[in-house]
Amino acid sequence: MGRFEGLKRWAKRLKTELNALYLAYGDARVPMHARVFAAVVVAYAFSPIDLIPDPIPVLGYLDDVILVPLGIALAVRMVPPQVLAECRTKAREAATKAGPRGTAAAVVVVGIWLLLAALAVYFTAGIVDL
């Protein structure tokens, strides 16, 4: 059970870091390149669409196990330490006050993906003759 508990703590810590990055994205003290990278990492982590589809055996979860934590680690290094400490505190406080925000965030992310897919179809419709 010790290994399973360790994985649960690791996943909880990653979730807190992801929420802290989300909060850091909105802070003006964070450099623009860090804000953009943090936004990409948070959007990818919350996105239901993966680079490698989950049904593919073993490789399907590769992005969830390697790419997302790696992106979080890189983004955390880009954010100034004092800002990150404040955002981590806010993220921990928000975790204790669970609410329906997760559903709203999922709807927004799915909406953005659908909009991007529609734009891709629109711009490629003239190139490919259906």
Backbone as JSON, one array per atom type, in Angstrom:
{
  "sequence": "MGRFEGLKRWAKRLKTELNALYLAYGDARVPMHARVFAAVVVAYAFSPIDLIPDPIPVLGYLDDVILVPLGIALAVRMVPPQVLAECRTKAREAATKAGPRGTAAAVVVVGIWLLLAALAVYFTAGIVDL",
  "N": [[0.82, -1.21, 0.0], [2.08, 1.18, 0.48], [3.41, 2.19, -1.79], [1.28, 2.83, -3.47], [0.02, 4.82, -1.96], [2.04, 6.72, -2.05], [1.99, 7.37, -4.76], [-0.53, 8.53, -4.89], [-0.14, 10.81, -3.31], [1.78, 12.11, -4.87], [0.31, 12.62, -7.21], [-1.61, 14.35, -6.15], [0.03, 16.46, -5.4], [0.94, 17.26, -7.91], [-1.46, 18.16, -8.99], [-1.95, 20.36, -7.33], [0.27, 21.93, -8.03], [-0.36, 22.41, -10.7], [-2.7, 23.91, -10.46], [-1.59, 26.08, -9.13], [0.07, 27.07, -11.13], [-1.88, 27.87, -12.91], [-2.97, 30.0, -11.49], [-0.69, 31.6, -11.35], [-0.36, 32.32, -13.95], [-2.06, 34.48, -14.33], [-0.83, 36.49, -12.94], [0.81, 39.58, -12.91], [3.48, 39.85, -12.3], [4.84, 37.73, -13.32], [7.02, 36.72, -15.9], [6.37, 37.23, -19.43], [7.0, 35.06, -21.2], [6.98, 32.91, -19.45], [4.35, 32.98, -18.6], [2.96, 32.37, -20.95], [3.94, 29.78, -21.48], [3.09, 28.47, -19.14], [0.32, 28.71, -19.49], [-0.05, 27.09, -21.75], [0.74, 24.58, -20.75], [-1.14, 24.19, -18.67], [-3.54, 24.26, -20.14], [-3.15, 22.04, -21.82], [-2.99, 20.0, -19.92], [-5.56, 20.04, -18.81], [-7.03, 19.5, -21.01], [-9.17, 17.36, -22.9], [-8.14, 16.13, -25.07], [-5.37, 14.39, -26.22], [-1.88, 14.27, -27.19], [-0.98, 11.73, -27.73], [-3.27, 9.28, -28.2], [-5.21, 7.85, -25.54], [-6.26, 5.14, -25.78], [-4.25, 3.7, -27.07], [-2.14, 1.08, -26.34], [0.04, 1.22, -23.54], [1.69, 3.43, -24.63], [-0.3, 5.32, -24.78], [-0.77, 6.5, -22.3], [1.53, 7.78, -21.87], [1.92, 10.56, -22.26], [0.44, 11.56, -20.15], [1.84, 10.66, -17.96], [4.48, 11.41, -18.33], [4.87, 13.75, -20.07], [3.08, 15.8, -19.09], [3.83, 16.1, -16.25], [6.52, 16.85, -16.73], [6.22, 19.22, -18.2], [4.93, 20.77, -16.23], [6.99, 20.89, -14.32], [8.94, 22.35, -15.73], [7.58, 24.76, -16.22], [7.15, 25.64, -13.6], [9.72, 26.27, -12.85], [10.12, 28.57, -14.31], [8.55, 30.53, -13.19], [8.68, 33.25, -10.9], [9.99, 32.66, -7.61], [8.71, 33.82, -5.26], [6.2, 34.55, -6.22], [5.25, 32.07, -7.01], [5.12, 30.76, -4.53], [3.07, 32.2, -3.26], [0.96, 31.59, -5.01], [0.81, 28.81, -4.73], [-0.08, 28.63, -2.1], [-2.62, 29.81, -2.36], [-3.72, 27.95, -4.13], [-3.8, 25.63, -2.56], [-5.6, 26.45, -0.61], [-7.86, 26.82, -2.2], [-8.31, 24.2, -2.96], [-9.39, 23.06, -0.72], [-11.86, 24.14, -0.74], [-13.85, 22.89, -2.58], [-15.62, 23.06, -5.66], [-18.02, 23.66, -8.35], [-16.35, 24.52, -10.4], [-14.61, 23.0, -11.96], [-16.12, 21.68, -13.91], [-17.01, 23.83, -15.44], [-14.55, 24.77, -16.41], [-13.79, 22.57, -17.95], [-15.76, 22.63, -19.93], [-15.11, 25.05, -21.19], [-12.52, 24.46, -22.19], [-13.06, 22.31, -23.93], [-14.73, 23.67, -25.68], [-12.92, 25.49, -26.82], [-11.21, 23.7, -28.15], [-13.04, 22.64, -30.01], [-13.64, 24.94, -31.48], [-11.1, 25.48, -32.58], [-10.83, 23.17, -34.15], [-12.96, 23.55, -35.93], [-12.09, 25.88, -37.22], [-9.77, 24.87, -38.44], [-10.92, 23.04, -40.23], [-12.39, 24.83, -41.78], [-10.37, 26.46, -42.94], [-8.93, 24.57, -44.35], [-10.74, 23.57, -46.1], [-10.82, 24.63, -48.66], [-8.48, 23.66, -49.68], [-8.5, 20.85, -49.76], [-10.44, 18.79, -51.73], [-13.6, 17.78, -51.11]],
  "CA": [[0.0, 0.0, 0.0], [2.95, 2.34, 0.57], [3.67, 2.7, -3.14], [0.03, 3.43, -3.94], [-0.15, 6.07, -1.22], [3.03, 7.64, -2.59], [1.48, 7.83, -6.06], [-1.65, 9.44, -4.63], [0.44, 12.09, -2.85], [2.44, 12.72, -6.04], [-0.75, 13.14, -8.07], [-2.2, 15.5, -5.46], [1.01, 17.55, -5.49], [0.9, 17.74, -9.3], [-2.69, 18.93, -9.15], [-1.73, 21.64, -6.66], [1.2, 22.69, -8.87], [-1.09, 22.82, -11.9], [-3.57, 25.01, -10.04], [-0.71, 27.23, -8.84], [0.47, 27.62, -12.44], [-3.05, 28.57, -13.44], [-3.04, 31.27, -10.78], [0.5, 32.39, -11.7], [-0.57, 32.85, -15.3], [-2.75, 35.76, -14.24], [-0.06, 37.45, -12.14], [1.61, 40.48, -13.76], [4.9, 39.74, -11.95], [5.41, 36.6, -14.04], [7.42, 37.12, -17.25], [5.42, 36.82, -20.48], [7.3, 33.72, -21.72], [6.54, 31.95, -18.43], [2.88, 32.99, -18.61], [2.52, 31.64, -22.15], [4.25, 28.36, -21.28], [2.18, 27.97, -18.1], [-1.02, 28.58, -20.09], [-0.03, 25.91, -22.64], [0.8, 23.39, -19.91], [-2.43, 24.05, -17.98], [-4.55, 23.92, -21.15], [-2.92, 20.66, -22.25], [-3.3, 19.09, -18.81], [-7.01, 19.99, -18.64], [-7.66, 19.16, -22.28], [-9.51, 15.95, -23.07], [-7.45, 15.65, -26.26], [-3.96, 14.15, -25.96], [-1.02, 14.06, -28.36], [-1.02, 10.28, -27.95], [-4.57, 8.83, -27.66], [-5.13, 6.91, -24.42], [-6.5, 3.73, -26.09], [-3.05, 3.02, -27.55], [-1.54, 0.43, -25.16], [1.25, 1.74, -22.91], [2.04, 4.76, -25.13], [-1.42, 6.23, -24.6], [-0.67, 7.22, -21.04], [2.87, 8.36, -21.81], [1.85, 12.0, -22.08], [-0.09, 11.84, -18.81], [2.81, 10.28, -16.94], [5.78, 12.05, -18.56], [4.81, 15.09, -20.65], [2.42, 16.77, -18.21], [4.72, 16.45, -15.13], [7.69, 17.55, -17.23], [5.77, 20.58, -18.49], [4.7, 21.44, -14.95], [8.29, 21.16, -13.71], [9.58, 23.44, -16.47], [6.83, 26.0, -15.99], [7.39, 26.05, -12.21], [11.06, 26.9, -12.8], [10.07, 29.87, -14.98], [7.79, 31.48, -12.36], [9.46, 33.73, -9.75], [9.68, 31.88, -6.4], [7.75, 34.45, -4.35], [4.88, 34.46, -6.85], [4.86, 30.66, -6.95], [4.75, 30.45, -3.14], [1.73, 32.77, -3.04], [-0.01, 30.83, -5.81], [0.65, 27.49, -4.11], [-0.94, 28.81, -0.92], [-3.98, 30.01, -2.87], [-4.18, 26.68, -4.72], [-4.14, 24.72, -1.45], [-6.84, 26.96, -0.01], [-8.96, 26.56, -3.14], [-8.56, 22.76, -2.98], [-10.26, 22.72, 0.41], [-13.19, 24.65, -1.08], [-14.2, 22.31, -3.88], [-16.85, 23.6, -6.23], [-18.32, 23.21, -9.72], [-15.51, 25.19, -11.38], [-13.98, 22.03, -12.84], [-17.0, 21.45, -15.04], [-16.97, 25.02, -16.29], [-13.25, 24.78, -17.08], [-13.82, 21.54, -18.98], [-16.6, 23.12, -21.02], [-14.34, 26.07, -21.91], [-11.43, 23.81, -22.92], [-13.67, 21.57, -25.05], [-15.2, 24.68, -26.62], [-11.76, 26.0, -27.55], [-10.79, 22.65, -29.09], [-14.01, 22.57, -31.1], [-13.43, 26.13, -32.3], [-9.88, 25.26, -33.36], [-11.12, 22.15, -35.16], [-13.8, 24.18, -36.95], [-11.22, 26.77, -38.0], [-8.91, 24.03, -39.27], [-11.75, 22.54, -41.34], [-12.74, 25.97, -42.62], [-9.22, 26.91, -43.72], [-8.46, 23.5, -45.24], [-11.81, 23.16, -47.02], [-10.46, 25.05, -50.01], [-7.3, 22.93, -50.13], [-8.89, 19.46, -50.03], [-11.75, 18.7, -52.37], [-14.39, 16.69, -50.52]],
  "C": [[0.85, 1.26, 0.0], [3.21, 2.99, -0.78], [2.44, 3.41, -3.69], [-0.23, 4.76, -3.24], [0.83, 7.14, -1.72], [2.58, 8.21, -3.93], [0.31, 8.8, -5.87], [-1.15, 10.8, -4.17], [1.08, 12.84, -4.0], [1.39, 13.34, -6.96], [-1.41, 14.37, -7.45], [-1.27, 16.71, -5.54], [1.04, 18.13, -6.91], [-0.35, 18.58, -9.55], [-2.56, 20.3, -8.51], [-0.79, 22.52, -7.49], [0.5, 23.21, -10.13], [-2.02, 23.99, -11.57], [-2.76, 26.27, -9.72], [-0.24, 27.87, -10.13], [-0.68, 28.39, -13.07], [-3.18, 29.95, -12.79], [-1.87, 32.18, -11.16], [0.36, 33.0, -13.09], [-1.2, 34.24, -15.26], [-1.99, 36.83, -13.47], [0.87, 38.27, -13.04], [3.11, 40.39, -13.45], [5.61, 38.59, -12.66], [5.79, 37.05, -15.45], [6.49, 36.53, -18.32], [5.72, 35.41, -21.0], [6.86, 32.64, -20.73], [5.01, 31.86, -18.4], [2.35, 32.18, -19.79], [2.76, 30.14, -21.96], [3.33, 27.74, -20.23], [0.78, 27.78, -18.66], [-1.1, 27.35, -20.99], [-0.06, 24.63, -21.8], [-0.55, 23.14, -19.22], [-3.52, 23.64, -18.97], [-4.39, 22.47, -21.61], [-3.31, 19.67, -21.16], [-4.81, 18.95, -18.63], [-7.73, 19.54, -19.9], [-8.01, 17.67, -22.36], [-8.82, 15.33, -24.28], [-5.96, 15.56, -25.96], [-3.18, 14.04, -27.26], [-1.02, 12.59, -28.74], [-2.33, 9.79, -27.37], [-4.42, 7.75, -26.6], [-5.4, 5.45, -24.79], [-5.27, 2.98, -26.63], [-2.34, 2.41, -26.34], [-0.19, 1.03, -24.79], [1.56, 3.18, -23.35], [0.94, 5.78, -24.88], [-1.36, 7.05, -23.33], [0.69, 7.88, -20.86], [2.82, 9.86, -21.57], [1.35, 12.36, -20.69], [0.96, 11.6, -17.73], [4.14, 11.03, -17.1], [5.65, 13.5, -19.02], [4.19, 16.13, -19.72], [3.3, 17.09, -16.99], [5.98, 17.2, -15.57], [7.35, 19.01, -17.56], [5.53, 21.39, -17.23], [6.03, 21.82, -14.31], [9.0, 22.31, -14.41], [8.89, 24.77, -16.22], [7.07, 26.53, -14.58], [8.74, 26.75, -12.09], [11.06, 28.29, -13.43], [9.39, 30.95, -14.13], [8.66, 31.93, -11.2], [9.02, 33.03, -8.46], [8.65, 32.51, -5.47], [6.33, 34.4, -4.91], [4.36, 33.03, -6.74], [4.43, 30.27, -5.54], [3.36, 30.98, -2.82], [0.67, 31.95, -3.78], [-0.23, 29.43, -5.25], [-0.26, 27.58, -2.89], [-2.39, 28.98, -1.36], [-4.55, 28.71, -3.44], [-4.58, 25.68, -3.64], [-5.43, 25.14, -0.77], [-8.04, 26.66, -0.9], [-9.3, 25.07, -3.18], [-9.47, 22.34, -1.84], [-11.69, 23.19, 0.17], [-13.57, 24.16, -2.47], [-15.52, 22.87, -4.36], [-17.03, 23.14, -7.66], [-17.44, 23.86, -10.79], [-14.87, 24.23, -12.36], [-14.81, 21.76, -14.07], [-16.98, 22.64, -15.99], [-15.66, 25.1, -17.05], [-13.22, 23.74, -18.2], [-14.64, 21.98, -20.18], [-15.84, 24.16, -21.85], [-13.25, 25.42, -22.76], [-11.99, 23.04, -24.12], [-14.16, 22.55, -26.11], [-14.06, 25.25, -27.46], [-11.27, 24.97, -28.56], [-11.75, 22.56, -30.27], [-13.87, 23.76, -32.03], [-12.19, 25.98, -33.17], [-10.09, 24.22, -34.46], [-11.97, 22.74, -36.28], [-12.98, 25.13, -37.82], [-10.31, 25.98, -38.92], [-9.69, 23.49, -40.47], [-12.07, 23.67, -42.31], [-11.57, 26.37, -43.53], [-8.69, 25.84, -44.66], [-9.52, 23.06, -46.22], [-11.48, 23.53, -48.46], [-9.29, 24.27, -50.57], [-7.68, 21.51, -50.56], [-10.29, 19.46, -50.62], [-12.5, 17.52, -51.82], [-15.39, 16.29, -51.5]]
}
